[in-house]
Amino acid sequence: QVTLVESGGGSVQAGGSLKLSCAYSGINRYNTQYMAWVRQAPGKGREVVAAYGTAPDVTFYADSVEARFTISRDKGKGILYLQMRLIQPDDTAMYYCAASDRTSIGGMWSTATFYTEWGQGTQVTVST
């Protein structure tokens, strides 16, 4: 069974930084190929902001966070990170950790519907 537990969310002022963590287990058993950070702002759909794929190692970033957010994975500790810098009010959302062992075709892994395992989410609120 795959479990994903996010932490690190909170309130931050615009221009600040925040680092989210996702402690995961059961990933290796299911040979998960992709992990991602997905956010959902009030009244909006889920958006993949950053994703990490293996074999080969690849990363994806949404245009809205490119050069500001960095996704990384510590396989030894079983933690997925999202380093957020130069945070903006539009970054306010619930952030979810997600995983999938599906095969990605044509960039499917950059869409929220591709992911089958989800954490409970951690809230990020940005103030001006």
C-alpha positions in Angstrom: 0.0 0.0 0.0 1.3 3.4 -1.0 1.1 6.2 1.6 2.0 9.8 1.0 2.1 12.4 3.9 2.8 16.0 3.2 4.2 18.6 5.6 5.8 22.0 5.5 2.9 24.2 4.4 1.9 27.4 6.2 1.6 31.1 5.8 4.3 33.1 4.1 4.7 36.6 2.8 5.1 37.3 -0.9 8.7 37.0 -2.0 9.5 34.5 0.7 10.5 30.8 0.6 8.9 27.5 1.8 10.0 23.9 1.5 7.3 21.2 1.4 8.1 17.5 2.2 6.3 14.4 1.3 7.2 11.3 3.3 6.2 8.2 1.2 6.2 4.5 1.6 5.2 1.5 -0.5 6.5 3.3 -3.6 9.2 0.7 -4.5 6.9 -2.1 -4.1 4.7 -0.7 -6.9 7.7 0.4 -9.0 6.3 3.9 -9.2 7.8 5.8 -12.0 6.4 9.3 -11.4 5.9 11.5 -8.4 4.5 15.1 -8.5 3.4 18.1 -6.5 -0.1 19.1 -7.5 -1.9 22.2 -6.2 -5.5 23.2 -6.1 -6.5 26.8 -5.5 -10.0 27.7 -4.3 -12.5 27.4 -7.2 -9.9 26.0 -9.6 -8.9 22.5 -10.8 -5.8 20.6 -9.8 -2.6 21.7 -11.5 0.7 19.8 -11.7 3.3 22.3 -10.7 6.3 19.9 -10.6 6.9 16.3 -11.4 9.7 13.8 -11.2 10.1 10.8 -13.3 12.6 7.9 -13.2 14.3 5.7 -15.8 15.6 8.1 -17.0 15.5 10.8 -14.4 13.4 13.7 -15.8 11.6 16.7 -14.3 8.6 18.8 -15.3 7.7 22.3 -14.2 4.6 24.3 -14.9 5.3 27.6 -16.6 3.9 29.5 -13.7 6.6 28.1 -11.3 9.6 27.5 -13.7 12.8 28.9 -12.2 11.1 29.5 -8.8 10.2 25.9 -7.6 12.5 22.9 -7.4 11.4 19.3 -7.0 13.8 16.7 -5.6 13.6 13.2 -4.2 15.7 11.5 -1.5 15.2 7.9 -2.2 17.1 6.8 0.8 14.9 8.7 3.2 11.7 8.2 1.2 11.0 11.9 0.9 9.9 14.1 -2.0 10.6 17.8 -1.6 9.3 21.0 -3.2 11.5 24.0 -2.6 9.5 27.1 -3.3 11.2 30.5 -3.8 9.9 34.0 -4.7 6.5 32.9 -3.6 3.6 34.9 -5.1 0.0 35.4 -4.0 -1.1 33.2 -6.9 0.8 30.3 -5.3 -1.9 30.1 -2.5 -3.3 26.6 -2.7 -3.6 23.2 -1.2 -0.5 21.3 -2.3 -0.7 17.5 -2.8 1.9 14.9 -3.2 1.0 12.4 -5.9 2.4 9.2 -7.4 1.7 6.9 -10.3 3.1 3.7 -11.7 1.3 4.2 -15.1 3.1 4.5 -18.4 3.2 8.1 -19.6 2.4 8.8 -23.2 2.7 12.2 -24.8 3.4 14.1 -21.6 0.5 12.6 -19.6 2.6 12.8 -16.5 2.2 16.6 -16.5 -1.5 16.3 -15.9 -3.2 15.7 -12.6 -5.5 12.9 -13.9 -2.4 10.8 -14.5 -1.7 10.3 -10.8 -3.4 7.5 -8.9 -2.0 7.9 -5.4 -2.6 11.0 -3.3 -1.6 12.5 0.0 -4.0 14.5 2.2 -2.4 17.9 1.2 -0.7 20.8 3.0 -2.0 24.3 2.7 0.2 27.2 1.5 -1.2 30.7 2.0 0.7 33.7 0.7 0.1 37.2 2.0 1.1 40.5 0.5 
